[in-house]
Amino acid sequence: MVKVNISIKEQICPFLAPRIRAIIEKLSPELLNKTEEIRLRHSRPLIIGWAEGGESFLGERGPTLTAKGAYRVLSEDLEKTLELISNYSLYAFEEELKQGFLTLPGGHRVGLAGRAVLEKGRVKVLRDISSLNFRVARQIKGAGEKVLGFLFDRDNSRVYHTLIVSPPQAGKTTLLRDLARLISEGDGILGQAGKKVGIVDERSEIAGCFRGIPQLDIGTRTDVLDACPKAEGIMLMLRSLSPQVIVTDELGRVEDVQAIAEAVSAGISLITSAHGSTLEEILRRPVLGELLEKNIFERLIFLSSKRGPGTLEMIVEGEKGLPLYSARYGGGGQKDAP
């Protein structure tokens, strides 16, 4: 018997408009278990995205091969869904709307699209919401176990500065989350005690906080700054929370560089991520290229979706550029995991 995905049945469906909720609740346990996204677009077909890639149109009788047989999302569906996810007080979520998403209990995220209202050239708030994307939060415990041995400096009892590189939806956040958990708990780090971990979760994806409380397991010794810009968050962590390891996601802004330099000079280990597929690609990006040229990162991890999200392609020693692990050679590299 297949276990129903409780997170969807109990944590997402209550926030969907009744007609759409009824369609989702009719899905089989097998389909619910592999659901990654539920997309509502005004006057267009209801679409469900699968964890292994691909998508299906959804009709009142279930998945359908063509858009013709799909349920068309109505304006009242969007309005009712927005009322439910905002507890009938959408104005109270203007700061979240500016960021383009809301977080639900369980750490699930609702991405929004609509008319952007600008103030001094920056998005002040989103109005006239026309699209909603419910993204299912999935925690895969053990995702970091394969790489953790490569990231730990046993001689100095520290974690190497690490950059995780992958295309979108290829497992970066899942790996970051599990590494934070493992390092915080002390699990799998060669008999060493757990370390104090600070997560700067700018997009509320790593810890999946709801009203500031992590909804996902990020470890016993972990503190989270939710919805906080990376540069400011790193400095706040340094000043007040004495982390030994800082975890954050998707570097890319110029102001991030100085904060990272401060953390590194303070002896804090850094684990972060960036969009990309190859070393050459990220070297061309100004912020990342600068950090790589300074040999900040001691380990580079490359992921893909070739054999499903989170496929480990390569682990590279930063300064020397030597492959420590390569899937191309059956997992072999310059050396095996410690």
PAGU-221271 format. One record per residue: x, y, z of N, C-alpha, C in turn; residue in one letter; residue number from 1. Coordinates in steps of 0.05 Angstrom, whole numbers, plus 32768, in hexadecimal, padded with zeros to 4 digits. Layout:
<recs>
REC     nx     ny     nz    cax    cay    caz     cx     cy     cz   r     k
REC      X      Y      Z      X      Y      Z      X      Y      Z   A   NUM
...
</recs>
This chain:
<recs>
REC     nx     ny     nz    cax    cay    caz     cx     cy     cz   r     k
REC   8011   7FE8   8000   8000   8000   8000   8012   8019   8000   M     1
REC   800C   802C   7FEE   801C   8044   7FEC   8012   8059   7FFF   V     2
REC   8024   8065   800E   801D   8079   8022   8017   8093   8014   K     3
REC   8000   80A0   801A   7FF8   80B9   800E   800B   80CF   8018   V     4
REC   8012   80E2   8006   8023   80F8   800E   8013   810A   8020   N     5
REC   8017   8107   803A   8008   8116   804E   800D   8134   804B   I     6
REC   8025   813C   8043   802A   8159   8041   8018   8166   802D   S     7
REC   8010   8159   8018   7FFE   8164   8004   7FE1   8163   800E   I     8
REC   7FD9   814B   8017   7FBE   8148   8020   7FB7   815B   8037   K     9
REC   7FC9   815D   804A   7FC2   816C   8063   7FCE   8188   8064   E    10
REC   7FE3   818D   8055   7FF0   81A7   8057   7FED   81B9   803F   Q    11
REC   7FE6   81AF   8028   7FE2   81BF   8010   7FC5   81C1   8008   I    12
REC   7FB7   81AA   8007   7F9B   81AA   7FFE   7F89   81BE   800E   C    13
REC   7F8C   81C2   8028   7F7B   81D5   8036   7F7E   81F2   802C   P    14
REC   7F93   81F7   801D   7F97   8213   8013   7F8F   8216   7FF6   F    15
REC   7F84   8201   7FEA   7F7B   8202   7FCE   7F5D   8208   7FCD   L    16
REC   7F54   8216   7FB8   7F38   821B   7FB4   7F2A   8200   7FB2   A    17
REC   7F10   81FE   7FBA   7F02   81E4   7FBC   7F03   81D3   7FA3   P    18
REC   7EFF   81DF   7F8B   7EFE   81CF   7F73   7F1A   81C3   7F6D   R    19
REC   7F2F   81D3   7F71   7F4A   81C9   7F6C   7F52   81B5   7F82   I    20
REC   7F4A   81BA   7F9A   7F50   81A7   7FB0   7F44   818C   7FAA   R    21
REC   7F2B   818C   7FA0   7F1E   8172   7F9A   7F2D   8163   7F85   A    22
REC   7F38   8171   7F71   7F47   8164   7F5B   7F60   8157   7F66   I    23
REC   7F6F   8166   7F77   7F88   815D   7F82   7F83   8145   7F95   I    24
REC   7F6E   8147   7FA5   7F69   8131   7FB8   7F61   8117   7FAB   E    25
REC   7F58   8118   7F92   7F51   8100   7F83   7F69   80F1   7F78   K    26
REC   7F80   80FE   7F78   7F98   80F1   7F6D   7FA0   80D9   7F7E   L    27
REC   7FAB   80C5   7F71   7FB3   80AD   7F7E   7FCB   80B3   7F91   S    28
REC   7FCF   80A2   7FA5   7FE7   80A5   7FB6   8001   80A6   7FA7   P    29
REC   8003   8095   7F91   801B   8095   7F81   8021   80B0   7F75   E    30
REC   800C   80BD   7F6A   8010   80D7   7F5D   8015   80ED   7F72   L    31
REC   8007   80EC   7F89   800C   8100   7F9E   8029   80FE   7FA8   L    32
REC   8033   80E6   7FAA   804E   80E2   7FB5   8064   80ED   7FA2   N    33
REC   805E   80F0   7F89   8073   80FB   7F77   806C   8118   7F6D   K    34
REC   8058   8124   7F79   8051   813F   7F72   8065   8153   7F7D   T    35
REC   806E   8165   7F6C   8081   817A   7F73   8075   8196   7F72   E    36
REC   8064   819B   7F5E   8058   81B5   7F5B   803A   81B2   7F53   E    37
REC   802A   81C5   7F5C   800F   81C8   7F53   800C   81E5   7F49   I    38
REC   8006   81E8   7F30   8006   8202   7F23   7FEA   820B   7F1B   R    39
REC   7FE3   8223   7F25   7FC9   8230   7F1F   7FCF   8249   7F0F   L    40
REC   7FC5   824A   7EF6   7FC8   8262   7EE6   7FAC   826B   7EDC   R    41
REC   7FA7   8284   7EDE   7F8C   828F   7ED7   7F84   8287   7EBB   H    42
REC   7F6C   827A   7EB9   7F5F   8273   7EA0   7F6F   825E   7E90   S    43
REC   7F82   8251   7E9D   7F92   823D   7E90   7F91   8222   7E9F   R    44
REC   7F9B   820D   7E92   7F98   81F2   7E9E   7FA6   81EF   7EB8   P    45
REC   7F9A   81E0   7ECA   7FA7   81D8   7EE3   7FBD   81C4   7EDC   L    46
REC   7FD5   81C8   7EE7   7FEC   81B7   7EE0   7FFA   81AD   7EF9   I    47
REC   8002   8195   7EF9   8011   8189   7F0F   802D   8181   7F05   I    48
REC   8042   8188   7F14   805D   8181   7F0D   8067   816A   7F1E   G    49
REC   8077   8158   7F11   8081   8140   7F1F   809D   8144   7F29   W    50
REC   80A4   8136   7F3F   80BE   8138   7F4B   80D4   812F   7F39   A    51
REC   80CF   811C   7F27   80E3   8112   7F16   80E4   8121   7EFB   E    52
REC   80D5   8137   7EFA   80D4   8147   7EE1   80BA   8141   7ED2   G    53
REC   80B3   8154   7EC1   809B   8151   7EB1   8083   815C   7EC0   G    54
REC   806C   815C   7EB2   8054   8167   7EBD   803C   815A   7EAF   E    55
REC   8024   815E   7EBB   800B   8154   7EB0   7FF6   8169   7EB4   S    56
REC   7FE3   816A   7EA1   7FCB   817A   7EA5   7FB9   816A   7EB7   F    57
REC   7FA8   8179   7EC7   7F96   816C   7ED9   7F79   8174   7ED3   L    58
REC   7F69   815F   7ECF   7F4C   8163   7ECC   7F3E   8159   7EE5   G    59
REC   7F24   815B   7EE5   7F14   8153   7EFC   7F16   8135   7F00   E    60
REC   7F1E   8126   7EEC   7F21   8109   7EEF   7F3E   8100   7EF2   R    61
REC   7F50   8114   7EF4   7F6C   810D   7EF8   7F7E   8118   7EE1   G    62
REC   7F96   810E   7EDF   7FA9   8117   7ECA   7F9D   8112   7EAE   P    63
REC   7FA2   8125   7E9C   7F99   8122   7E81   7FB0   812A   7E6E   T    64
REC   7FB1   811D   7E57   7FC8   8121   7E45   7FC7   813C   7E37   L    65
REC   7FB0   8149   7E34   7FAE   8162   7E26   7FA2   8178   7E37   T    66
REC   7FA8   8190   7E30   7F9C   81A7   7E3E   7F7E   81A8   7E3B   A    67
REC   7F74   819D   7E25   7F57   819E   7E20   7F47   8191   7E36   K    68
REC   7F51   817C   7E42   7F42   816E   7E56   7F48   8177   7E72   G    69
REC   7F58   818C   7E75   7F61   8196   7E90   7F4D   81A9   7E9B   A    70
REC   7F4D   81AC   7EB5   7F3D   81C0   7EC3   7F4A   81DB   7EBF   Y    71
REC   7F39   81EF   7EB7   7F43   820A   7EB3   7F3F   821A   7ECD   R    72
REC   7F55   8225   7ED6   7F55   8234   7EEF   7F45   824E   7EEC   V    73
REC   7F32   8252   7EFE   7F21   826A   7EFD   7F2B   8280   7F0F   L    74
REC   7F22   8298   7F0B   7F2B   82AE   7F1C   7F22   82AA   7F38   S    75
REC   7F0B   829E   7F3D   7F02   8298   7F58   7F13   8283   7F66   E    76
REC   7F1F   8271   7F56   7F31   825D   7F61   7F4A   826B   7F6C   D    77
REC   7F55   827D   7F5D   7F6C   828C   7F66   7F66   829D   7F7E   L    78
REC   7F4F   82AB   7F7D   7F47   82BC   7F93   7F43   82AC   7FAD   E    79
REC   7F35   8296   7FAB   7F30   8286   7FC3   7F4A   827A   7FCE   K    80
REC   7F5C   8271   7FBC   7F75   8266   7FC5   7F86   827B   7FD3   T    81
REC   7F87   8293   7FC8   7F95   82A9   7FD5   7F8A   82B0   7FF1   L    82
REC   7F6F   82AF   7FF3   7F63   82B4   800D   7F6B   829F   8021   E    83
REC   7F6C   8286   8018   7F73   8270   802B   7F90   8271   8034   L    84
REC   7FA3   8277   8021   7FBF   8276   8029   7FC6   828F   8039   I    85
REC   7FB6   82A4   8037   7FBC   82BD   8046   7FA9   82C0   805E   S    86
REC   7F99   82AC   8064   7F86   82AD   807A   7F74   82C5   8077   N    87
REC   7F6C   82CB   805F   7F59   82E0   8058   7F65   82FC   805E   Y    88
REC   7F7F   82FE   8060   7F8B   8318   8066   7FA4   831C   8054   S    89
REC   7FA0   831D   803A   7FB6   831E   8027   7FC8   8337   802C   L    90
REC   7FBB   834C   8035   7FCA   8365   803A   7FE0   8361   804F   Y    91
REC   7FDB   834E   8061   7FEF   8349   8077   8008   833B   806D   A    92
REC   8007   8332   8053   801E   8323   8048   802C   8333   8032   F    93
REC   802A   834D   8034   8036   835D   801E   8054   835A   801C   E    94
REC   8062   8356   8032   807F   8352   8031   8085   8338   8023   E    95
REC   8076   8323   8029   807A   8309   801B   8073   830B   7FFD   E    96
REC   805E   831A   7FF8   8055   831D   7FDC   806B   832B   7FCC   L    97
REC   8079   833E   7FD8   808F   834C   7FCB   80A5   8338   7FC2   K    98
REC   80A9   8323   7FD2   80BD   830F   7FCC   80B3   82FB   7FB7   Q    99
REC   8098   82FA   7FB3   808D   82E9   7F9F   8085   82CD   7FA8   G   100
REC   8084   82C9   7FC3   807B   82AF   7FCC   8071   82B1   7FE9   F   101
REC   8061   829D   7FF0   8057   829A   800B   805F   827E   8014   L   102
REC   8063   827A   802E   806A   825F   8039   8053   8254   8049   T   103
REC   804D   823A   8045   8038   822D   8053   8043   821B   8069   L   104
REC   8032   8213   807C   803A   81FF   8090   8046   81E6   8081   P   105
REC   805B   81DB   808C   8069   81C5   807F   8080   81CE   806D   G   106
REC   8083   81E9   806A   8099   81F3   805A   8093   81F5   803C   G   107
REC   807A   81EF   8034   8073   81F1   8018   8071   820F   8010   H   108
REC   8079   8214   7FF6   8079   8230   7FED   8064   8234   7FD7   R   109
REC   8059   824C   7FD8   8046   8254   7FC2   8053   826B   7FB4   V   110
REC   805B   8267   7F9B   8066   827C   7F8A   804F   828B   7F7D   G   111
REC   8052   82A5   7F7A   803D   82B6   7F6F   8047   82C6   7F57   L   112
REC   8035   82CB   7F44   803B   82DD   7F2E   8023   82EE   7F29   A   113
REC   8028   8306   7F20   8012   8319   7F1B   801D   8334   7F13   G   114
REC   800F   8349   7F1A   8018   8364   7F13   802A   836F   7F29   R   115
REC   8042   8377   7F21   8055   8381   7F35   8051   839F   7F38   A   116
REC   804E   83A8   7F51   804C   83C5   7F58   8068   83CE   7F60   V   117
REC   8072   83E2   7F52   808E   83EA   7F57   808F   8403   7F69   L   118
REC   80A5   8405   7F78   80AB   841D   7F87   80C9   8422   7F86   E   119
REC   80D0   8439   7F7A   80EC   843F   7F76   80FB   8429   7F66   K   120
REC   80ED   841E   7F53   80F9   840A   7F41   80FA   83EE   7F4C   G   121
REC   80EF   83EA   7F64   80F0   83CF   7F71   80D3   83C6   7F76   R   122
REC   80CF   83AC   7F76   80B5   83A1   7F7B   80AB   83A7   7F97   V   123
REC   8095   83B5   7F99   8089   83BB   7FB3   8076   83A5   7FBC   K   124
REC   8066   839B   7FA9   8053   8386   7FAF   8049   837A   7F95   V   125
REC   803D   8362   7F96   8030   8357   7F7F   8012   835A   7F82   L   126
REC   8005   8363   7F6C   7FE8   8365   7F6C   7FDD   8354   7F55   R   127
REC   7FC2   8351   7F54   7FB5   8343   7F3F   7FC3   8328   7F39   D   128
REC   7FC4   8318   7F4D   7FD2   82FE   7F4B   7FC5   82EC   7F36   I   129
REC   7FD4   82E3   7F23   7FC9   82D3   7F0D   7FD4   82B7   7F0C   S   130
REC   7FE9   82B1   7F1B   7FF5   8296   7F1C   7FFE   828F   7F38   S   131
REC   7FF9   8276   7F3F   8003   826B   7F59   8011   8251   7F54   L   132
REC   8028   824D   7F61   8036   8234   7F5E   803B   8229   7F7A   N   133
REC   802D   8213   7F81   8031   8205   7F9A   8048   81F2   7F96   F   134
REC   805E   81F7   7FA4   8076   81E6   7FA2   8078   81D5   7FBB   R   135
REC   8078   81BB   7FB8   8078   81A8   7FCF   8094   81A7   7FDB   V   136
REC   8096   81AB   7FF5   80AF   81A9   8003   80B5   818C   8008   A   137
REC   80CC   8183   7FFE   80D3   8166   8002   80EE   8165   8010   R   138
REC   80EE   8158   8027   8107   8154   8035   8111   8137   8030   Q   139
REC   8129   8135   8025   8135   811B   8020   814C   8117   8033   I   140
REC   8147   810B   8049   815C   8107   805D   8170   80F2   8052   K   141
REC   8189   80F8   8055   819E   80E7   804B   81AA   80F1   8030   G   142
REC   819E   8106   8025   81A7   8110   800B   81C4   811A   800D   A   143
REC   81CD   8123   8025   81E8   812D   8028   81FC   8119   8030   G   144
REC   81F4   8101   8036   8207   80ED   8041   821D   80E6   802D   E   145
REC   8216   80E5   8014   822A   80DD   8000   8241   80F1   7FFD   K   146
REC   823B   810A   8002   824F   811F   7FFD   825D   8128   8017   V   147
REC   8251   8123   802E   825B   812F   8046   8278   8128   804D   L   148
REC   8280   8110   8047   829C   8108   804C   82B0   8119   803D   G   149
REC   82A8   8123   8026   82BA   8134   8016   82BC   8150   8020   F   150
REC   82A9   8158   8032   82A7   8174   803A   82B2   8179   8056   L   151
REC   82BD   8164   8063   82C5   8167   807E   82E3   8165   8081   F   152
REC   82F0   8179   808C   830D   8179   8092   8311   816D   80AD   D   153
REC   8319   8154   80AE   831C   8146   80C7   8333   8152   80D8   R   154
REC   8349   815A   80CA   8360   8164   80D9   835A   817C   80EA   D   155
REC   8348   818D   80DF   8342   81A6   80ED   8325   81A7   80F7   N   156
REC   8317   8191   80F5   82FC   818F   80FF   82EA   81A5   80F5   S   157
REC   82EA   81A9   80DA   82DB   81BE   80CF   82CF   81B5   80B4   R   158
REC   82BB   81C3   80AB   82AE   81BE   8091   82BB   81D0   807C   V   159
REC   82C1   81C5   8065   82CC   81D5   8050   82B8   81E9   8045   Y   160
REC   82C1   8200   803C   82B0   8213   802E   82A7   8206   8014   H   161
REC   828C   8204   8010   8281   81F3   7FFB   826D   8202   7FEA   T   162
REC   826F   81FF   7FCF   825C   820A   7FBC   824E   81F3   7FAE   L   163
REC   8233   81F2   7FAF   8224   81DE   7FA1   8219   81EB   7F87   I   164
REC   821E   81DF   7F71   8217   81EA   7F57   8204   81D7   7F49   V   165
REC   81ED   81E1   7F3F   81DB   81D0   7F30   81C7   81E2   7F21   S   166
REC   81BB   81D7   7F0B   81A5   81E5   7EFE   818D   81E6   7F11   P   167
REC   8179   81F7   7F0A   8161   81F8   7F1B   8154   81DD   7F1E   P   168
REC   8149   81D8   7F36   813A   81C0   7F3D   814A   81A6   7F3A   Q   169
REC   8164   81A8   7F40   8175   8191   7F3E   8180   8189   7F59   A   170
REC   8175   8193   7F6F   817B   8188   7F89   818D   8199   7F9B   G   171
REC   8193   81B2   7F93   81A5   81C3   7FA4   8199   81C7   7FC0   K   172
REC   8180   81CF   7FC1   8175   81D6   7FDB   8172   81BD   7FEC   T   173
REC   816A   81A7   7FE0   8168   818E   7FEF   8182   8186   7FFC   T   174
REC   8198   8189   7FEC   81B2   8182   7FF6   81BB   8196   800C   L   175
REC   81B7   81B0   8008   81BE   81C3   801D   81B0   81BD   8037   L   176
REC   8196   81B7   8035   8186   81B1   804D   8191   8199   805C   R   177
REC   8197   8184   804D   81A0   816C   805B   81BC   816F   8066   D   178
REC   81CD   817E   8058   81E8   8182   8063   81E6   8192   807D   L   179
REC   81D4   81A6   807E   81D0   81B6   8096   81C8   81A3   80AD   A   180
REC   81B5   8191   80A7   81AB   817F   80BB   81C1   816C   80C5   R   181
REC   81D0   8160   80B3   81E5   814D   80BA   81FB   815A   80CA   L   182
REC   8204   8172   80C1   8219   8180   80D0   8210   8189   80EB   I   183
REC   81F7   8192   80ED   81EC   819B   8107   81EA   8184   811A   S   184
REC   81E1   816D   8110   81DD   8156   8122   81F7   8147   8128   E   185
REC   820B   814B   8116   8224   813C   811A   8223   8121   810C   G   186
REC   820D   811B   80FE   820A   8101   80F1   821D   80FF   80D9   D   187
REC   822C   80EA   80D8   823C   80E5   80C0   8254   80F6   80BC   G   188
REC   825C   8106   80D0   8274   8116   80CC   828C   810A   80DB   I   189
REC   828F   80F1   80D6   82A7   80E3   80DF   82AC   80E4   80FD   L   190
REC   8296   80E0   810C   8298   80DF   8129   829B   80F9   8137   G   191
REC   8299   8110   8128   829B   812A   8135   8280   8133   8140   Q   192
REC   8281   8145   8153   8269   814F   815F   825B   8162   814B   A   193
REC   8241   8165   814E   8232   8177   813D   823B   8194   8141   G   194
REC   8237   81A4   812C   8240   81C0   812D   8228   81D3   812C   K   195
REC   822D   81EB   8135   8219   8200   8134   8216   820A   8117   K   196
REC   81FE   8208   810D   81F9   820F   80F1   81E6   8226   80F0   V   197
REC   81EC   823A   80DF   81DA   8250   80DA   81D1   8250   80BD   G   198
REC   81B7   824F   80B9   81AB   8250   809E   81A0   826C   8098   I   199
REC   81AA   8278   8083   819F   8291   807A   818D   828A   8062   V   200
REC   8173   8289   8067   815F   827D   8054   814F   8293   8047   D   201
REC   815C   82A0   8034   8150   82B8   8027   8136   82B1   801A   E   202
REC   8133   829A   800E   811A   8294   7FFF   8109   827F   800E   R   203
REC   810F   827B   8028   80FF   8269   8039   80FC   824D   802D   S   204
REC   8111   8244   8020   8110   8229   8014   8120   8214   8023   E   205
REC   8136   821C   802F   8147   8208   803C   8139   81FC   8055   I   206
REC   8130   820E   8067   8123   8205   8080   8105   8204   807D   A   207
REC   80FA   8212   8069   80DD   8212   8065   80CF   821E   807D   G   208
REC   80D8   8235   8086   80CC   8241   809E   80AF   824B   8099   C   209
REC   809E   8247   80AC   8083   8252   80AD   8081   8262   80C6   F   210
REC   807D   827C   80C3   807D   828F   80DA   8096   828C   80EA   R   211
REC   80AD   8289   80DD   80C7   8289   80EA   80CF   826E   80F5   G   212
REC   80BD   825A   80F4   80C4   8240   80FF   80CB   822C   80E9   I   213
REC   80E3   8220   80E9   80EA   820C   80D4   80D6   81F5   80D4   P   214
REC   80CC   81EF   80BC   80B9   81D9   80B8   80C7   81BF   80B0   Q   215
REC   80E1   81C2   80A9   80F0   81AB   80A0   8107   81A6   80B4   L   216
REC   8111   818D   80B5   8125   8186   80C8   8141   8190   80BF   D   217
REC   814A   81A5   80CD   8164   81B0   80C5   8179   81AD   80DC   I   218
REC   8173   819C   80EF   8187   8195   8103   8183   81A2   811E   G   219
REC   818E   8196   8132   818B   819E   814E   8199   81B9   8154   T   220
REC   81B0   81BD   8147   81C1   81D4   814E   81C0   81EA   8138   R   221
REC   81A9   81EC   812B   81A6   81FE   8114   8194   8216   811B   T   222
REC   819D   822E   8114   818D   8246   8115   8187   8250   80F9   D   223
REC   816F   825C   80F6   8167   8264   80DB   815F   8282   80DB   V   224
REC   8169   8291   80C8   815F   82AC   80C2   814F   82A9   80A9   L   225
REC   8134   82AB   80AC   8122   82A6   8096   811C   82C0   8086   D   226
REC   811A   82BD   806C   8113   82D4   805A   8126   82EB   805E   A   227
REC   813F   82E5   8063   8153   82FA   8068   8167   82FA   8051   C   228
REC   816D   8312   8046   8181   8313   8031   819C   8307   803A   P   229
REC   81AA   82FA   8028   81C2   82EB   8030   81D7   82FD   803D   K   230
REC   81DE   8313   8031   81F3   8323   803C   81ED   832D   8058   A   231
REC   81D5   8337   805C   81CD   8340   8077   81CB   8329   808A   E   232
REC   81C1   8313   8081   81BD   82FB   8092   81D8   82F0   809C   G   233
REC   81EB   82EF   808A   8206   82E4   8092   8212   82F6   80A7   I   234
REC   820F   8310   80A4   821B   8322   80B8   820C   8320   80D3   M   235
REC   81F1   831D   80D2   81E2   8319   80EA   81EB   8300   80F9   L   236
REC   81EF   82EB   80E9   81F8   82D1   80F5   8213   82D5   8103   M   237
REC   8225   82E3   80F6   8240   82E7   8101   823F   82F7   811B   L   238
REC   822D   830A   811C   822C   831C   8133   821E   8310   814B   R   239
REC   820B   82FE   8146   81FA   82F6   815D   81F6   82D9   8162   S   240
REC   81FD   82C7   814F   81F5   82AB   8152   820D   8298   8153   L   241
REC   8225   82A2   8150   823E   8292   8151   823D   8277   8143   S   242
REC   8235   8277   8129   8234   825E   811B   8250   8254   8114   P   243
REC   8253   823A   8111   826C   822E   8107   826A   8229   80E9   Q   244
REC   8251   8226   80DF   824C   8222   80C3   8234   8233   80BB   V   245
REC   8236   8241   80A5   821F   8250   809A   8217   8244   8080   I   246
REC   81FD   823F   807D   81F1   8233   8065   81DE   8248   8059   V   247
REC   81E1   824C   803F   81CF   825E   8031   81CD   8255   8014   T   248
REC   81BB   8262   8005   81B6   8258   7FEA   81BA   826E   7FD5   D   249
REC   81C1   8266   7FBD   81C1   8276   7FA5   81CE   8291   7FA7   E   250
REC   81E8   8290   7FA8   81F8   82A8   7FA7   81F4   82B6   7F8C   L   251
REC   81F8   82D0   7F8C   81F6   82DE   7F73   81F9   82FC   7F74   G   252
REC   81F6   8308   7F8C   81F7   8325   7F8D   8213   832E   7F96   R   253
REC   821A   8346   7F8E   8234   8351   7F95   8238   8353   7FB3   V   254
REC   8223   835B   7FC1   8225   835F   7FDE   822A   8345   7FED   E   255
REC   8224   832F   7FE0   8229   8315   7FEE   8247   8310   7FF2   D   256
REC   8258   831B   7FE0   8274   8315   7FE0   8281   831E   7FFA   V   257
REC   827B   8337   8002   8287   8342   801B   827F   8332   8033   Q   258
REC   8265   832B   8034   825B   831B   804B   8269   8300   804C   A   259
REC   826D   82F4   8035   827B   82DA   8035   8298   82DD   803E   I   260
REC   82A5   82F2   8035   82C0   82F7   803D   82C2   82FA   805C   A   261
REC   82AE   8309   8067   82AE   830C   8084   82AB   82F2   8092   E   262
REC   8299   82E1   8089   8294   82C7   8095   82AD   82B5   8094   A   263
REC   82B9   82B5   807C   82D1   82A4   8079   82E8   82AE   808A   V   264
REC   82EC   82C8   808C   8301   82D3   809D   82FC   82CE   80BA   S   265
REC   82E3   82CA   80C1   82DC   82C4   80DD   82DE   82A7   80E4   A   266
REC   82E6   8297   80D0   82EA   827A   80D5   82D0   826A   80D3   G   267
REC   82BB   8276   80C7   82A2   8268   80C4   82A2   8259   80A9   I   268
REC   829A   8240   80AA   8297   8230   8091   827E   8238   8083   S   269
REC   827F   8238   8068   8269   8242   8058   8260   822C   8044   L   270
REC   8247   8226   8044   823B   8214   8030   8225   8223   8021   I   271
REC   8228   8225   8007   8214   8235   7FF8   8210   8228   7FDD   T   272
REC   8200   8236   7FCC   81FA   822A   7FB2   81F8   823F   7F9C   S   273
REC   81F7   8236   7F83   81F4   8248   7F6C   81E8   8238   7F55   A   274
REC   81D9   8246   7F44   81CF   823A   7F2C   81E6   8237   7F18   H   275
REC   81E7   8220   7F0B   81FB   821C   7EF6   81FD   81FE   7EF0   G   276
REC   820E   81F8   7EDC   8212   81DC   7ED5   8230   81D5   7ED4   S   277
REC   8241   81E8   7ECE   825D   81E2   7ECB   826E   81F8   7ED9   T   278
REC   8287   81F1   7EDF   8299   8204   7EEB   829D   821C   7ED9   L   279
REC   829F   8218   7EBF   82A3   822E   7EAC   828B   8241   7EAD   E   280
REC   8274   8236   7EB0   825C   8247   7EB0   825B   8259   7EC9   E   281
REC   8262   824F   7EE0   8260   8260   7EF8   8278   8273   7EFA   I   282
REC   828F   826C   7EED   82A5   827E   7EED   829F   8297   7EDD   L   283
REC   828C   8295   7ECA   8285   82AD   7EBA   8273   82C0   7EC9   R   284
REC   8267   82B7   7EDF   8256   82C9   7EEE   8266   82DA   7F01   R   285
REC   8262   82F5   7F01   8274   8307   7F0F   8278   8300   7F2D   P   286
REC   8263   82FD   7F3C   8266   82F8   7F59   8274   82DD   7F5E   V   287
REC   8269   82C8   7F52   8274   82AE   7F56   8291   82AC   7F4B   L   288
REC   8295   82B8   7F34   82B0   82B7   7F29   82C5   82C3   7F3B   G   289
REC   82BD   82D9   7F48   82D0   82E6   7F5B   82D6   82D4   7F72   E   290
REC   82C1   82C8   7F7D   82C5   82B6   7F94   82D6   829D   7F8D   L   291
REC   82D1   8293   7F75   82E1   827B   7F6D   82FE   8282   7F67   L   292
REC   8302   829A   7F5C   831E   82A2   7F56   832D   82A7   7F70   E   293
REC   831F   82AE   7F85   832C   82B2   7F9F   832F   8297   7FAF   K   294
REC   8326   8281   7FA2   8328   8267   7FAE   831A   8266   7FC9   N   295
REC   8303   8274   7FCB   82F3   8273   7FE4   82E9   8257   7FE9   I   296
REC   82DE   824B   7FD3   82D2   8231   7FD6   82E6   821A   7FD4   F   297
REC   82E6   8209   7FE8   82F9   81F3   7FE9   82ED   81DA   7FDC   E   298
REC   82D3   81D9   7FDA   82C5   81C3   7FCD   82AF   81CD   7FBB   R   299
REC   82AD   81C2   7FA3   8298   81C9   7F90   8288   81AF   7F8B   L   300
REC   826E   81AF   7F8E   825D   8198   7F89   824B   819F   7F71   I   301
REC   824B   818D   7F5D   823B   8191   7F45   8225   817C   7F45   F   302
REC   820B   8186   7F43   81F4   8174   7F41   81E6   8177   7F26   L   303
REC   81D6   8163   7F20   81C6   8165   7F08   81AC   8155   7F0D   S   304
REC   819B   8153   7EF8   8183   8143   7EFA   8184   812C   7EE7   S   305
REC   819C   8124   7EDF   819E   810F   7ECA   8191   80F5   7ED3   K   306
REC   8194   80EE   7EEC   8188   80D5   7EF7   8175   80DD   7F0E   R   307
REC   8167   80F3   7F0A   8155   80FD   7F1E   8162   8114   7F2D   G   308
REC   8152   8126   7F39   815D   813D   7F48   8171   8133   7F5D   P   309
REC   8187   8142   7F5F   819B   813C   7F73   81B0   8129   7F69   G   310
REC   81B1   8124   7F4F   81C6   8113   7F44   81E2   811F   7F48   T   311
REC   81F3   8111   7F56   820E   811C   7F5C   8220   8117   7F44   L   312
REC   8229   812C   7F38   823B   812A   7F20   8258   812B   7F27   E   313
REC   825F   813E   7F39   827C   8142   7F3E   8280   8151   7F58   M   314
REC   8296   814B   7F66   829F   815B   7F7C   82BC   8163   7F76   I   315
REC   82C2   817C   7F78   82DC   8187   7F70   82E9   8195   7F87   V   316
REC   8303   8190   7F8A   8312   819F   7F9E   8317   81BB   7F93   E   317
REC   830E   81CF   7FA2   830D   81EA   7F97   8327   81F6   7F8C   G   318
REC   833B   81F8   7F9D   8354   8206   7F96   8363   81F8   7F80   E   319
REC   8365   81DD   7F81   8375   81CE   7F6E   8364   81C6   7F56   K   320
REC   8349   81C7   7F58   8338   81BF   7F42   8339   81A1   7F3D   G   321
REC   8341   8191   7F51   8343   8174   7F4D   8328   8167   7F53   L   322
REC   831F   8154   7F42   8306   8146   7F48   830A   8132   7F5E   P   323
REC   82FA   8134   7F73   82FA   8121   7F89   82E6   810B   7F84   L   324
REC   82D2   8111   7F74   82BD   80FD   7F6D   82B3   8105   7F51   Y   325
REC   82AE   80F1   7F40   82A3   80F5   7F26   8291   80DE   7F1E   S   326
REC   8277   80E5   7F19   8264   80D0   7F10   826C   80C5   7EF5   A   327
REC   827A   80D5   7EE5   8282   80CC   7ECB   8294   80B4   7ECC   R   328
REC   82A3   80B2   7EE1   82B6   809B   7EE4   82AD   8088   7EF9   Y   329
REC   8292   8085   7EFB   8287   8072   7F0D   828A   8079   7F2A   G   330
REC   828D   8093   7F30   8291   809B   7F4C   82AE   809F   7F54   G   331
REC   82C0   8096   7F43   82DC   8099   7F4A   82E6   80B5   7F45   G   332
REC   82FB   80BC   7F53   8307   80D7   7F50   8324   80D5   7F58   G   333
REC   832E   80EB   7F61   834A   80EA   7F6A   834C   80DA   7F84   Q   334
REC   8337   80DA   7F94   8337   80C9   7FAC   831A   80C4   7FB4   K   335
REC   8317   80B0   7FC4   82FC   80A9   7FCE   82F4   80BB   7FE5   D   336
REC   82DB   80BA   7FEC   82D2   80C9   8003   82E0   80C0   801C   A   337
REC   82E7   80D3   802E   82F5   80CC   8047   82E4   80B9   8057   P   338
</recs>
